[in-house]
Amino acid sequence: MEPAPTALTAVFVRNADGYLGFVEGLPGVTAHGRSLDEARANLQRLAGVAFDEERRQTESLLEGKDFVRESFGVPPPPA
């Protein structure tokens, strides 16, 4: 069974060159695009790359070890 996609919140700020996007709660993942659609696509791709790299590092760290993996939720920030 395929795991459900992780829900993230993206923020896009318009600037003189188009849009700058970042992911709330995911430091270092930012993307730019001339249009909102381009910024959105770039940010989604880069977030995927960041998660893939983190997964690879985690698997390497856990290789050969006895561990427990479980899902958990994080409450949204206060309004």
PQR file with spaces between the fields and no chain letter, atoms N, CA, C, O and H, PARSE charges and radii, in Angstrom:
ATOM       1  N    MET     1       0.836   -1.178    0.000 -0.4000 1.5000
ATOM       2  CA   MET     1       0.000    0.000    0.000 -0.0000 2.0000
ATOM       3  C    MET     1       0.887    1.250    0.000  0.5500 1.7000
ATOM       4  O    MET     1       1.793    1.376    0.824 -0.5500 1.4000
ATOM       5  N    GLU     2       0.624    2.143   -0.906 -0.4000 1.5000
ATOM       6  CA   GLU     2       1.364    3.392   -1.087 -0.0000 2.0000
ATOM       7  C    GLU     2       1.013    4.367    0.043  0.5500 1.7000
ATOM       8  O    GLU     2      -0.168    4.558    0.335 -0.5500 1.4000
ATOM       9  H    GLU     2      -0.112    2.040   -1.576  0.4000 1.0000
ATOM      10  N    PRO     3       2.020    4.994    0.688 -0.5600 1.5000
ATOM      11  CA   PRO     3       1.711    5.975    1.728  0.2800 2.0000
ATOM      12  C    PRO     3       1.030    7.210    1.125  0.5500 1.7000
ATOM      13  O    PRO     3       1.259    7.562   -0.032 -0.5500 1.4000
ATOM      14  N    ALA     4       0.199    7.848    1.930 -0.4000 1.5000
ATOM      15  CA   ALA     4      -0.494    9.065    1.487 -0.0000 2.0000
ATOM      16  C    ALA     4       0.509   10.200    1.340  0.5500 1.7000
ATOM      17  O    ALA     4       1.494   10.252    2.077 -0.5500 1.4000
ATOM      18  H    ALA     4       0.013    7.561    2.870  0.4000 1.0000
ATOM      19  N    PRO     5       0.274   11.108    0.400 -0.5600 1.5000
ATOM      20  CA   PRO     5       1.171   12.255    0.259  0.2800 2.0000
ATOM      21  C    PRO     5       1.173   13.110    1.523  0.5500 1.7000
ATOM      22  O    PRO     5       0.164   13.199    2.223 -0.5500 1.4000
ATOM      23  N    THR     6       2.287   13.723    1.803 -0.4000 1.5000
ATOM      24  CA   THR     6       2.394   14.624    2.938 -0.0000 2.0000
ATOM      25  C    THR     6       1.796   15.970    2.555  0.5500 1.7000
ATOM      26  O    THR     6       2.138   16.534    1.515 -0.5500 1.4000
ATOM      27  H    THR     6       3.106   13.651    1.234  0.4000 1.0000
ATOM      28  N    ALA     7       0.911   16.479    3.386 -0.4000 1.5000
ATOM      29  CA   ALA     7       0.311   17.790    3.125 -0.0000 2.0000
ATOM      30  C    ALA     7       1.227   18.884    3.660  0.5500 1.7000
ATOM      31  O    ALA     7       1.611   18.863    4.829 -0.5500 1.4000
ATOM      32  H    ALA     7       0.634   16.021    4.231  0.4000 1.0000
ATOM      33  N    LEU     8       1.570   19.819    2.819 -0.4000 1.5000
ATOM      34  CA   LEU     8       2.441   20.933    3.184 -0.0000 2.0000
ATOM      35  C    LEU     8       1.739   22.245    2.845  0.5500 1.7000
ATOM      36  O    LEU     8       0.792   22.270    2.059 -0.5500 1.4000
ATOM      37  H    LEU     8       1.258   19.837    1.869  0.4000 1.0000
ATOM      38  N    THR     9       2.209   23.324    3.443 -0.4000 1.5000
ATOM      39  CA   THR     9       1.666   24.643    3.122 -0.0000 2.0000
ATOM      40  C    THR     9       2.738   25.457    2.421  0.5500 1.7000
ATOM      41  O    THR     9       3.826   25.670    2.955 -0.5500 1.4000
ATOM      42  H    THR     9       2.978   23.304    4.082  0.4000 1.0000
ATOM      43  N    ALA    10       2.419   25.905    1.226 -0.4000 1.5000
ATOM      44  CA   ALA    10       3.330   26.746    0.447 -0.0000 2.0000
ATOM      45  C    ALA    10       2.893   28.200    0.569  0.5500 1.7000
ATOM      46  O    ALA    10       1.703   28.502    0.650 -0.5500 1.4000
ATOM      47  H    ALA    10       1.535   25.732    0.791  0.4000 1.0000
ATOM      48  N    VAL    11       3.873   29.088    0.580 -0.4000 1.5000
ATOM      49  CA   VAL    11       3.627   30.531    0.598 -0.0000 2.0000
ATOM      50  C    VAL    11       4.350   31.124   -0.604  0.5500 1.7000
ATOM      51  O    VAL    11       5.523   30.826   -0.835 -0.5500 1.4000
ATOM      52  H    VAL    11       4.840   28.843    0.514  0.4000 1.0000
ATOM      53  N    PHE    12       3.662   31.957   -1.367 -0.4000 1.5000
ATOM      54  CA   PHE    12       4.239   32.586   -2.553 -0.0000 2.0000
ATOM      55  C    PHE    12       4.160   34.096   -2.394  0.5500 1.7000
ATOM      56  O    PHE    12       3.101   34.652   -2.106 -0.5500 1.4000
ATOM      57  H    PHE    12       2.709   32.199   -1.179  0.4000 1.0000
ATOM      58  N    VAL    13       5.300   34.747   -2.588 -0.4000 1.5000
ATOM      59  CA   VAL    13       5.397   36.201   -2.460 -0.0000 2.0000
ATOM      60  C    VAL    13       5.730   36.775   -3.829  0.5500 1.7000
ATOM      61  O    VAL    13       6.704   36.372   -4.465 -0.5500 1.4000
ATOM      62  H    VAL    13       6.160   34.296   -2.822  0.4000 1.0000
ATOM      63  N    ARG    14       4.927   37.703   -4.264 -0.4000 1.5000
ATOM      64  CA   ARG    14       5.191   38.337   -5.560 -0.0000 2.0000
ATOM      65  C    ARG    14       6.336   39.333   -5.407  0.5500 1.7000
ATOM      66  O    ARG    14       6.389   40.088   -4.436 -0.5500 1.4000
ATOM      67  H    ARG    14       4.136   38.031   -3.747  0.4000 1.0000
ATOM      68  N    ASN    15       7.248   39.326   -6.372 -0.4000 1.5000
ATOM      69  CA   ASN    15       8.343   40.299   -6.384 -0.0000 2.0000
ATOM      70  C    ASN    15       8.515   40.813   -7.813  0.5500 1.7000
ATOM      71  O    ASN    15       7.742   40.453   -8.702 -0.5500 1.4000
ATOM      72  H    ASN    15       7.205   38.712   -7.161  0.4000 1.0000
ATOM      73  N    ALA    16       9.510   41.638   -8.029 -0.4000 1.5000
ATOM      74  CA   ALA    16       9.706   42.268   -9.340 -0.0000 2.0000
ATOM      75  C    ALA    16       9.975   41.251  -10.446  0.5500 1.7000
ATOM      76  O    ALA    16       9.691   41.519  -11.613 -0.5500 1.4000
ATOM      77  H    ALA    16      10.137   41.930   -7.307  0.4000 1.0000
ATOM      78  N    ASP    17      10.523   40.077  -10.088 -0.4000 1.5000
ATOM      79  CA   ASP    17      10.875   39.059  -11.086 -0.0000 2.0000
ATOM      80  C    ASP    17       9.847   37.943  -11.216  0.5500 1.7000
ATOM      81  O    ASP    17      10.040   37.030  -12.019 -0.5500 1.4000
ATOM      82  H    ASP    17      10.754   39.859   -9.140  0.4000 1.0000
ATOM      83  N    GLY    18       8.781   37.991  -10.464 -0.4000 1.5000
ATOM      84  CA   GLY    18       7.771   36.930  -10.509 -0.0000 2.0000
ATOM      85  C    GLY    18       7.306   36.567   -9.119  0.5500 1.7000
ATOM      86  O    GLY    18       6.739   37.397   -8.408 -0.5500 1.4000
ATOM      87  H    GLY    18       8.625   38.733   -9.812  0.4000 1.0000
ATOM      88  N    TYR    19       7.550   35.305   -8.723 -0.4000 1.5000
ATOM      89  CA   TYR    19       7.110   34.813   -7.419 -0.0000 2.0000
ATOM      90  C    TYR    19       8.221   34.014   -6.749  0.5500 1.7000
ATOM      91  O    TYR    19       8.925   33.239   -7.397 -0.5500 1.4000
ATOM      92  H    TYR    19       8.011   34.631   -9.300  0.4000 1.0000
ATOM      93  N    LEU    20       8.364   34.214   -5.455 -0.4000 1.5000
ATOM      94  CA   LEU    20       9.256   33.421   -4.622 -0.0000 2.0000
ATOM      95  C    LEU    20       8.366   32.570   -3.736  0.5500 1.7000
ATOM      96  O    LEU    20       7.461   33.089   -3.083 -0.5500 1.4000
ATOM      97  H    LEU    20       7.792   34.844   -4.929  0.4000 1.0000
ATOM      98  N    GLY    21       8.613   31.277   -3.708 -0.4000 1.5000
ATOM      99  CA   GLY    21       7.805   30.374   -2.900 -0.0000 2.0000
ATOM     100  C    GLY    21       8.651   29.656   -1.879  0.5500 1.7000
ATOM     101  O    GLY    21       9.822   29.362   -2.119 -0.5500 1.4000
ATOM     102  H    GLY    21       9.348   30.856   -4.239  0.4000 1.0000
ATOM     103  N    PHE    22       8.049   29.375   -0.735 -0.4000 1.5000
ATOM     104  CA   PHE    22       8.709   28.563    0.282 -0.0000 2.0000
ATOM     105  C    PHE    22       7.671   27.694    0.962  0.5500 1.7000
ATOM     106  O    PHE    22       6.469   27.937    0.856 -0.5500 1.4000
ATOM     107  H    PHE    22       7.098   29.614   -0.540  0.4000 1.0000
ATOM     108  N    VAL    23       8.152   26.678    1.660 -0.4000 1.5000
ATOM     109  CA   VAL    23       7.276   25.741    2.351 -0.0000 2.0000
ATOM     110  C    VAL    23       7.358   26.032    3.840  0.5500 1.7000
ATOM     111  O    VAL    23       8.438   26.001    4.431 -0.5500 1.4000
ATOM     112  H    VAL    23       9.128   26.481    1.746  0.4000 1.0000
ATOM     113  N    GLU    24       6.207   26.314    4.443 -0.4000 1.5000
ATOM     114  CA   GLU    24       6.182   26.522    5.891 -0.0000 2.0000
ATOM     115  C    GLU    24       6.634   25.244    6.584  0.5500 1.7000
ATOM     116  O    GLU    24       6.150   24.158    6.265 -0.5500 1.4000
ATOM     117  H    GLU    24       5.330   26.338    3.963  0.4000 1.0000
ATOM     118  N    GLY    25       7.549   25.366    7.520 -0.4000 1.5000
ATOM     119  CA   GLY    25       8.001   24.217    8.295 -0.0000 2.0000
ATOM     120  C    GLY    25       9.022   23.345    7.607  0.5500 1.7000
ATOM     121  O    GLY    25       9.376   22.292    8.137 -0.5500 1.4000
ATOM     122  H    GLY    25       7.942   26.248    7.780  0.4000 1.0000
ATOM     123  N    LEU    26       9.507   23.738    6.455 -0.4000 1.5000
ATOM     124  CA   LEU    26      10.523   22.968    5.743 -0.0000 2.0000
ATOM     125  C    LEU    26      11.658   23.926    5.372  0.5500 1.7000
ATOM     126  O    LEU    26      11.707   24.428    4.249 -0.5500 1.4000
ATOM     127  H    LEU    26       9.219   24.594    6.025  0.4000 1.0000
ATOM     128  N    PRO    27      12.559   24.177    6.308 -0.5600 1.5000
ATOM     129  CA   PRO    27      13.614   25.168    6.080  0.2800 2.0000
ATOM     130  C    PRO    27      14.476   24.863    4.861  0.5500 1.7000
ATOM     131  O    PRO    27      14.789   23.707    4.574 -0.5500 1.4000
ATOM     132  N    GLY    28      14.847   25.908    4.162 -0.4000 1.5000
ATOM     133  CA   GLY    28      15.784   25.787    3.060 -0.0000 2.0000
ATOM     134  C    GLY    28      15.179   25.421    1.720  0.5500 1.7000
ATOM     135  O    GLY    28      15.895   25.386    0.719 -0.5500 1.4000
ATOM     136  H    GLY    28      14.593   26.846    4.395  0.4000 1.0000
ATOM     137  N    VAL    29      13.894   25.149    1.666 -0.4000 1.5000
ATOM     138  CA   VAL    29      13.265   24.796    0.395 -0.0000 2.0000
ATOM     139  C    VAL    29      12.538   26.024   -0.129  0.5500 1.7000
ATOM     140  O    VAL    29      11.447   26.363    0.330 -0.5500 1.4000
ATOM     141  H    VAL    29      13.312   25.178    2.479  0.4000 1.0000
ATOM     142  N    THR    30      13.165   26.688   -1.103 -0.4000 1.5000
ATOM     143  CA   THR    30      12.571   27.861   -1.736 -0.0000 2.0000
ATOM     144  C    THR    30      12.702   27.713   -3.241  0.5500 1.7000
ATOM     145  O    THR    30      13.613   27.050   -3.737 -0.5500 1.4000
ATOM     146  H    THR    30      14.051   26.413   -1.476  0.4000 1.0000
ATOM     147  N    ALA    31      11.791   28.333   -3.955 -0.4000 1.5000
ATOM     148  CA   ALA    31      11.828   28.260   -5.412 -0.0000 2.0000
ATOM     149  C    ALA    31      11.292   29.564   -5.986  0.5500 1.7000
ATOM     150  O    ALA    31      10.527   30.282   -5.341 -0.5500 1.4000
ATOM     151  H    ALA    31      11.051   28.872   -3.553  0.4000 1.0000
ATOM     152  N    HIS    32      11.706   29.847   -7.195 -0.4000 1.5000
ATOM     153  CA   HIS    32      11.288   31.068   -7.889 -0.0000 2.0000
ATOM     154  C    HIS    32      10.651   30.677   -9.213  0.5500 1.7000
ATOM     155  O    HIS    32      10.958   29.634   -9.791 -0.5500 1.4000
ATOM     156  H    HIS    32      12.327   29.264   -7.719  0.4000 1.0000
ATOM     157  N    GLY    33       9.768   31.530   -9.671 -0.4000 1.5000
ATOM     158  CA   GLY    33       9.191   31.345  -10.996 -0.0000 2.0000
ATOM     159  C    GLY    33       8.727   32.672  -11.550  0.5500 1.7000
ATOM     160  O    GLY    33       8.351   33.570  -10.797 -0.5500 1.4000
ATOM     161  H    GLY    33       9.518   32.377   -9.202  0.4000 1.0000
ATOM     162  N    ARG    34       8.753   32.800  -12.867 -0.4000 1.5000
ATOM     163  CA   ARG    34       8.264   34.039  -13.487 -0.0000 2.0000
ATOM     164  C    ARG    34       6.761   34.181  -13.304  0.5500 1.7000
ATOM     165  O    ARG    34       6.237   35.293  -13.243 -0.5500 1.4000
ATOM     166  H    ARG    34       9.059   32.070  -13.479  0.4000 1.0000
ATOM     167  N    SER    35       6.064   33.040  -13.216 -0.4000 1.5000
ATOM     168  CA   SER    35       4.623   33.049  -12.968 -0.0000 2.0000
ATOM     169  C    SER    35       4.354   32.250  -11.695  0.5500 1.7000
ATOM     170  O    SER    35       5.219   31.518  -11.213 -0.5500 1.4000
ATOM     171  H    SER    35       6.490   32.137  -13.266  0.4000 1.0000
ATOM     172  N    LEU    36       3.145   32.401  -11.160 -0.4000 1.5000
ATOM     173  CA   LEU    36       2.772   31.631   -9.976 -0.0000 2.0000
ATOM     174  C    LEU    36       2.778   30.140  -10.290  0.5500 1.7000
ATOM     175  O    LEU    36       3.222   29.341   -9.465 -0.5500 1.4000
ATOM     176  H    LEU    36       2.443   32.995  -11.551  0.4000 1.0000
ATOM     177  N    ASP    37       2.293   29.753  -11.462 -0.4000 1.5000
ATOM     178  CA   ASP    37       2.298   28.341  -11.841 -0.0000 2.0000
ATOM     179  C    ASP    37       3.717   27.779  -11.916  0.5500 1.7000
ATOM     180  O    ASP    37       3.971   26.659  -11.473 -0.5500 1.4000
ATOM     181  H    ASP    37       1.932   30.402  -12.132  0.4000 1.0000
ATOM     182  N    GLU    38       4.636   28.559  -12.477 -0.4000 1.5000
ATOM     183  CA   GLU    38       6.030   28.108  -12.573 -0.0000 2.0000
ATOM     184  C    GLU    38       6.647   27.986  -11.185  0.5500 1.7000
ATOM     185  O    GLU    38       7.327   27.001  -10.900 -0.5500 1.4000
ATOM     186  H    GLU    38       4.430   29.469  -12.837  0.4000 1.0000
ATOM     187  N    ALA    39       6.423   28.966  -10.321 -0.4000 1.5000
ATOM     188  CA   ALA    39       6.955   28.912   -8.953 -0.0000 2.0000
ATOM     189  C    ALA    39       6.379   27.711   -8.206  0.5500 1.7000
ATOM     190  O    ALA    39       7.097   27.021   -7.481 -0.5500 1.4000
ATOM     191  H    ALA    39       5.870   29.766  -10.553  0.4000 1.0000
ATOM     192  N    ARG    40       5.094   27.467   -8.383 -0.4000 1.5000
ATOM     193  CA   ARG    40       4.415   26.343   -7.731 -0.0000 2.0000
ATOM     194  C    ARG    40       5.032   25.018   -8.179  0.5500 1.7000
ATOM     195  O    ARG    40       5.330   24.163   -7.344 -0.5500 1.4000
ATOM     196  H    ARG    40       4.511   28.027   -8.971  0.4000 1.0000
ATOM     197  N    ALA    41       5.223   24.843   -9.472 -0.4000 1.5000
ATOM     198  CA   ALA    41       5.799   23.602  -10.000 -0.0000 2.0000
ATOM     199  C    ALA    41       7.240   23.418   -9.516  0.5500 1.7000
ATOM     200  O    ALA    41       7.635   22.316   -9.134 -0.5500 1.4000
ATOM     201  H    ALA    41       4.980   25.537  -10.149  0.4000 1.0000
ATOM     202  N    ASN    42       8.017   24.499   -9.533 -0.4000 1.5000
ATOM     203  CA   ASN    42       9.409   24.423   -9.073 -0.0000 2.0000
ATOM     204  C    ASN    42       9.475   24.060   -7.594  0.5500 1.7000
ATOM     205  O    ASN    42      10.307   23.249   -7.188 -0.5500 1.4000
ATOM     206  H    ASN    42       7.695   25.394   -9.843  0.4000 1.0000
ATOM     207  N    LEU    43       8.601   24.659   -6.789 -0.4000 1.5000
ATOM     208  CA   LEU    43       8.612   24.394   -5.353 -0.0000 2.0000
ATOM     209  C    LEU    43       8.210   22.943   -5.069  0.5500 1.7000
ATOM     210  O    LEU    43       8.811   22.287   -4.218 -0.5500 1.4000
ATOM     211  H    LEU    43       7.925   25.318   -7.119  0.4000 1.0000
ATOM     212  N    GLN    44       7.216   22.453   -5.767 -0.4000 1.5000
ATOM     213  CA   GLN    44       6.786   21.067   -5.566 -0.0000 2.0000
ATOM     214  C    GLN    44       7.917   20.098   -5.926  0.5500 1.7000
ATOM     215  O    GLN    44       8.153   19.120   -5.217 -0.5500 1.4000
ATOM     216  H    GLN    44       6.728   22.985   -6.458  0.4000 1.0000
ATOM     217  N    ARG    45       8.605   20.373   -7.018 -0.4000 1.5000
ATOM     218  CA   ARG    45       9.725   19.512   -7.436 -0.0000 2.0000
ATOM     219  C    ARG    45      10.848   19.542   -6.404  0.5500 1.7000
ATOM     220  O    ARG    45      11.381   18.496   -6.031 -0.5500 1.4000
ATOM     221  H    ARG    45       8.414   21.168   -7.594  0.4000 1.0000
ATOM     222  N    LEU    46      11.211   20.750   -5.939 -0.4000 1.5000
ATOM     223  CA   LEU    46      12.311   20.869   -4.979 -0.0000 2.0000
ATOM     224  C    LEU    46      11.965   20.259   -3.625  0.5500 1.7000
ATOM     225  O    LEU    46      12.829   19.671   -2.976 -0.5500 1.4000
ATOM     226  H    LEU    46      10.779   21.599   -6.242  0.4000 1.0000
ATOM     227  N    ALA    47      10.721   20.391   -3.193 -0.4000 1.5000
ATOM     228  CA   ALA    47      10.303   19.758   -1.931 -0.0000 2.0000
ATOM     229  C    ALA    47      10.417   18.243   -2.060  0.5500 1.7000
ATOM     230  O    ALA    47      10.843   17.570   -1.121 -0.5500 1.4000
ATOM     231  H    ALA    47      10.018   20.870   -3.720  0.4000 1.0000
ATOM     232  N    GLY    48      10.039   17.706   -3.215 -0.4000 1.5000
ATOM     233  CA   GLY    48      10.183   16.270   -3.450 -0.0000 2.0000
ATOM     234  C    GLY    48      11.626   15.818   -3.387  0.5500 1.7000
ATOM     235  O    GLY    48      11.933   14.772   -2.816 -0.5500 1.4000
ATOM     236  H    GLY    48       9.693   18.253   -3.977  0.4000 1.0000
ATOM     237  N    VAL    49      12.519   16.612   -3.980 -0.4000 1.5000
ATOM     238  CA   VAL    49      13.954   16.300   -3.941 -0.0000 2.0000
ATOM     239  C    VAL    49      14.456   16.319   -2.498  0.5500 1.7000
ATOM     240  O    VAL    49      15.212   15.435   -2.096 -0.5500 1.4000
ATOM     241  H    VAL    49      12.270   17.462   -4.444  0.4000 1.0000
ATOM     242  N    ALA    50      14.043   17.322   -1.715 -0.4000 1.5000
ATOM     243  CA   ALA    50      14.475   17.436   -0.318 -0.0000 2.0000
ATOM     244  C    ALA    50      14.016   16.214    0.485  0.5500 1.7000
ATOM     245  O    ALA    50      14.792   15.650    1.258 -0.5500 1.4000
ATOM     246  H    ALA    50      13.429   18.041   -2.042  0.4000 1.0000
ATOM     247  N    PHE    51      12.759   15.807    0.302 -0.4000 1.5000
ATOM     248  CA   PHE    51      12.262   14.643    1.022 -0.0000 2.0000
ATOM     249  C    PHE    51      12.960   13.364    0.571  0.5500 1.7000
ATOM     250  O    PHE    51      13.275   12.513    1.403 -0.5500 1.4000
ATOM     251  H    PHE    51      12.129   16.264   -0.325  0.4000 1.0000
ATOM     252  N    ASP    52      13.207   13.213   -0.714 -0.4000 1.5000
ATOM     253  CA   ASP    52      13.907   12.023   -1.212 -0.0000 2.0000
ATOM     254  C    ASP    52      15.301   11.926   -0.615  0.5500 1.7000
ATOM     255  O    ASP    52      15.729   10.847   -0.208 -0.5500 1.4000
ATOM     256  H    ASP    52      12.952   13.905   -1.390  0.4000 1.0000
ATOM     257  N    GLU    53      16.008   13.042   -0.560 -0.4000 1.5000
ATOM     258  CA   GLU    53      17.357   13.042    0.010 -0.0000 2.0000
ATOM     259  C    GLU    53      17.312   12.706    1.495  0.5500 1.7000
ATOM     260  O    GLU    53      18.146   11.942    1.982 -0.5500 1.4000
ATOM     261  H    GLU    53      15.660   13.919   -0.891  0.4000 1.0000
ATOM     262  N    GLU    54      16.360   13.263    2.210 -0.4000 1.5000
ATOM     263  CA   GLU    54      16.217   12.971    3.640 -0.0000 2.0000
ATOM     264  C    GLU    54      15.912   11.486    3.856  0.5500 1.7000
ATOM     265  O    GLU    54      16.447   10.864    4.774 -0.5500 1.4000
ATOM     266  H    GLU    54      15.683   13.883    1.814  0.4000 1.0000
ATOM     267  N    ARG    55      15.057   10.928    3.012 -0.4000 1.5000
ATOM     268  CA   ARG    55      14.733    9.495    3.123 -0.0000 2.0000
ATOM     269  C    ARG    55      15.974    8.643    2.894  0.5500 1.7000
ATOM     270  O    ARG    55      16.206    7.676    3.620 -0.5500 1.4000
ATOM     271  H    ARG    55      14.622   11.433    2.266  0.4000 1.0000
ATOM     272  N    ARG    56      16.779    8.999    1.885 -0.4000 1.5000
ATOM     273  CA   ARG    56      18.009    8.242    1.612 -0.0000 2.0000
ATOM     274  C    ARG    56      18.963    8.291    2.805  0.5500 1.7000
ATOM     275  O    ARG    56      19.541    7.274    3.187 -0.5500 1.4000
ATOM     276  H    ARG    56      16.591    9.784    1.296  0.4000 1.0000
ATOM     277  N    GLN    57      19.121    9.461    3.382 -0.4000 1.5000
ATOM     278  CA   GLN    57      20.004    9.599    4.541 -0.0000 2.0000
ATOM     279  C    GLN    57      19.476    8.809    5.734  0.5500 1.7000
ATOM     280  O    GLN    57      20.248    8.183    6.459 -0.5500 1.4000
ATOM     281  H    GLN    57      18.651   10.288    3.072  0.4000 1.0000
ATOM     282  N    THR    58      18.170    8.840    5.934 -0.4000 1.5000
ATOM     283  CA   THR    58      17.562    8.104    7.039 -0.0000 2.0000
ATOM     284  C    THR    58      17.746    6.607    6.859  0.5500 1.7000
ATOM     285  O    THR    58      18.118    5.910    7.804 -0.5500 1.4000
ATOM     286  H    THR    58      17.542    9.349    5.345  0.4000 1.0000
ATOM     287  N    GLU    59      17.490    6.102    5.654 -0.4000 1.5000
ATOM     288  CA   GLU    59      17.655    4.673    5.396 -0.0000 2.0000
ATOM     289  C    GLU    59      19.098    4.239    5.641  0.5500 1.7000
ATOM     290  O    GLU    59      19.333    3.164    6.192 -0.5500 1.4000
ATOM     291  H    GLU    59      17.188    6.668    4.886  0.4000 1.0000
ATOM     292  N    SER    60      20.045    5.046    5.246 -0.4000 1.5000
ATOM     293  CA   SER    60      21.454    4.740    5.470 -0.0000 2.0000
ATOM     294  C    SER    60      21.765    4.697    6.970  0.5500 1.7000
ATOM     295  O    SER    60      22.478    3.809    7.437 -0.5500 1.4000
ATOM     296  H    SER    60      19.853    5.920    4.798  0.4000 1.0000
ATOM     297  N    LEU    61      21.230    5.656    7.711 -0.4000 1.5000
ATOM     298  CA   LEU    61      21.448    5.717    9.155 -0.0000 2.0000
ATOM     299  C    LEU    61      20.844    4.507    9.869  0.5500 1.7000
ATOM     300  O    LEU    61      21.414    4.014   10.842 -0.5500 1.4000
ATOM     301  H    LEU    61      20.651    6.378    7.332  0.4000 1.0000
ATOM     302  N    LEU    62      19.690    4.024    9.389 -0.4000 1.5000
ATOM     303  CA   LEU    62      18.975    2.936   10.053 -0.0000 2.0000
ATOM     304  C    LEU    62      19.387    1.543    9.591  0.5500 1.7000
ATOM     305  O    LEU    62      18.999    0.547   10.201 -0.5500 1.4000
ATOM     306  H    LEU    62      19.226    4.424    8.598  0.4000 1.0000
ATOM     307  N    GLU    63      20.160    1.470    8.531 -0.4000 1.5000
ATOM     308  CA   GLU    63      20.539    0.179    7.964 -0.0000 2.0000
ATOM     309  C    GLU    63      21.156   -0.731    9.025  0.5500 1.7000
ATOM     310  O    GLU    63      22.122   -0.372    9.699 -0.5500 1.4000
ATOM     311  H    GLU    63      20.475    2.280    8.035  0.4000 1.0000
ATOM     312  N    GLY    64      20.560   -1.931    9.152 -0.4000 1.5000
ATOM     313  CA   GLY    64      21.072   -2.923   10.089 -0.0000 2.0000
ATOM     314  C    GLY    64      20.677   -2.699   11.542  0.5500 1.7000
ATOM     315  O    GLY    64      21.108   -3.447   12.421 -0.5500 1.4000
ATOM     316  H    GLY    64      19.776   -2.222    8.605  0.4000 1.0000
ATOM     317  N    LYS    65      19.867   -1.683   11.807 -0.4000 1.5000
ATOM     318  CA   LYS    65      19.474   -1.372   13.180 -0.0000 2.0000
ATOM     319  C    LYS    65      18.027   -1.796   13.430  0.5500 1.7000
ATOM     320  O    LYS    65      17.207   -1.833   12.514 -0.5500 1.4000
ATOM     321  H    LYS    65      19.517   -1.076   11.094  0.4000 1.0000
ATOM     322  N    ASP    66      17.735   -2.115   14.692 -0.4000 1.5000
ATOM     323  CA   ASP    66      16.373   -2.413   15.118 -0.0000 2.0000
ATOM     324  C    ASP    66      15.703   -1.087   15.430  0.5500 1.7000
ATOM     325  O    ASP    66      16.192   -0.344   16.282 -0.5500 1.4000
ATOM     326  H    ASP    66      18.402   -2.085   15.437  0.4000 1.0000
ATOM     327  N    PHE    67      14.591   -0.764   14.762 -0.4000 1.5000
ATOM     328  CA   PHE    67      13.944    0.532   14.975 -0.0000 2.0000
ATOM     329  C    PHE    67      12.441    0.417   14.807  0.5500 1.7000
ATOM     330  O    PHE    67      11.933   -0.577   14.288 -0.5500 1.4000
ATOM     331  H    PHE    67      14.194   -1.367   14.070  0.4000 1.0000
ATOM     332  N    VAL    68      11.741    1.443   15.250 -0.4000 1.5000
ATOM     333  CA   VAL    68      10.290    1.540   15.123 -0.0000 2.0000
ATOM     334  C    VAL    68       9.994    2.760   14.273  0.5500 1.7000
ATOM     335  O    VAL    68      10.534    3.839   14.514 -0.5500 1.4000
ATOM     336  H    VAL    68      12.153    2.250   15.671  0.4000 1.0000
ATOM     337  N    ARG    69       9.139    2.589   13.280 -0.4000 1.5000
ATOM     338  CA   ARG    69       8.720    3.702   12.425 -0.0000 2.0000
ATOM     339  C    ARG    69       7.217    3.868   12.601  0.5500 1.7000
ATOM     340  O    ARG    69       6.460    2.909   12.448 -0.5500 1.4000
ATOM     341  H    ARG    69       8.700    1.712   13.084  0.4000 1.0000
ATOM     342  N    GLU    70       6.784    5.083   12.921 -0.4000 1.5000
ATOM     343  CA   GLU    70       5.356    5.334   13.080 -0.0000 2.0000
ATOM     344  C    GLU    70       5.007    6.737   12.617  0.5500 1.7000
ATOM     345  O    GLU    70       5.845    7.638   12.637 -0.5500 1.4000
ATOM     346  H    GLU    70       7.399    5.862   13.045  0.4000 1.0000
ATOM     347  N    SER    71       3.779    6.909   12.207 -0.4000 1.5000
ATOM     348  CA   SER    71       3.275    8.213   11.763 -0.0000 2.0000
ATOM     349  C    SER    71       2.767    9.000   12.960  0.5500 1.7000
ATOM     350  O    SER    71       2.353    8.428   13.969 -0.5500 1.4000
ATOM     351  H    SER    71       3.098    6.177   12.191  0.4000 1.0000
ATOM     352  N    PHE    72       2.805   10.309   12.834 -0.4000 1.5000
ATOM     353  CA   PHE    72       2.225   11.168   13.849 -0.0000 2.0000
ATOM     354  C    PHE    72       1.774   12.458   13.200  0.5500 1.7000
ATOM     355  O    PHE    72       2.216   12.795   12.101 -0.5500 1.4000
ATOM     356  H    PHE    72       3.141   10.773   12.015  0.4000 1.0000
ATOM     357  N    GLY    73       0.916   13.166   13.859 -0.4000 1.5000
ATOM     358  CA   GLY    73       0.416   14.432   13.331 -0.0000 2.0000
ATOM     359  C    GLY    73       0.980   15.598   14.121  0.5500 1.7000
ATOM     360  O    GLY    73       1.327   15.471   15.295 -0.5500 1.4000
ATOM     361  H    GLY    73       0.557   12.893   14.751  0.4000 1.0000
ATOM     362  N    VAL    74       1.063   16.727   13.456 -0.4000 1.5000
ATOM     363  CA   VAL    74       1.504   17.971   14.084 -0.0000 2.0000
ATOM     364  C    VAL    74       0.352   18.954   13.974  0.5500 1.7000
ATOM     365  O    VAL    74      -0.152   19.190   12.876 -0.5500 1.4000
ATOM     366  H    VAL    74       0.781   16.831   12.502  0.4000 1.0000
ATOM     367  N    PRO    75      -0.080   19.538   15.101 -0.5600 1.5000
ATOM     368  CA   PRO    75      -1.197   20.462   15.018  0.2800 2.0000
ATOM     369  C    PRO    75      -0.836   21.708   14.199  0.5500 1.7000
ATOM     370  O    PRO    75       0.324   22.117   14.166 -0.5500 1.4000
ATOM     371  N    PRO    76      -1.822   22.301   13.546 -0.5600 1.5000
ATOM     372  CA   PRO    76      -1.545   23.522   12.781  0.2800 2.0000
ATOM     373  C    PRO    76      -1.197   24.671   13.737  0.5500 1.7000
ATOM     374  O    PRO    76      -1.548   24.632   14.916 -0.5500 1.4000
ATOM     375  N    PRO    77      -0.515   25.676   13.225 -0.5600 1.5000
ATOM     376  CA   PRO    77      -0.175   26.827   14.068  0.2800 2.0000
ATOM     377  C    PRO    77      -1.451   27.576   14.470  0.5500 1.7000
ATOM     378  O    PRO    77      -2.456   27.528   13.761 -0.5500 1.4000
ATOM     379  N    PRO    78      -1.399   28.260   15.600 -0.5600 1.5000
ATOM     380  CA   PRO    78      -2.581   29.031   16.010  0.2800 2.0000
ATOM     381  C    PRO    78      -2.910   30.111   14.986  0.5500 1.7000
ATOM     382  O    PRO    78      -2.022   30.669   14.342 -0.5500 1.4000
ATOM     383  N    ALA    79      -4.176   30.389   14.851 -0.4000 1.5000
ATOM     384  CA   ALA    79      -4.631   31.389   13.878 -0.0000 2.0000
ATOM     385  C    ALA    79      -4.331   32.800   14.324  0.5500 1.7000
ATOM     386  O    ALA    79      -4.652   33.753   13.614 -0.5500 1.4000
ATOM     387  H    ALA    79      -4.898   29.936   15.374  0.4000 1.0000
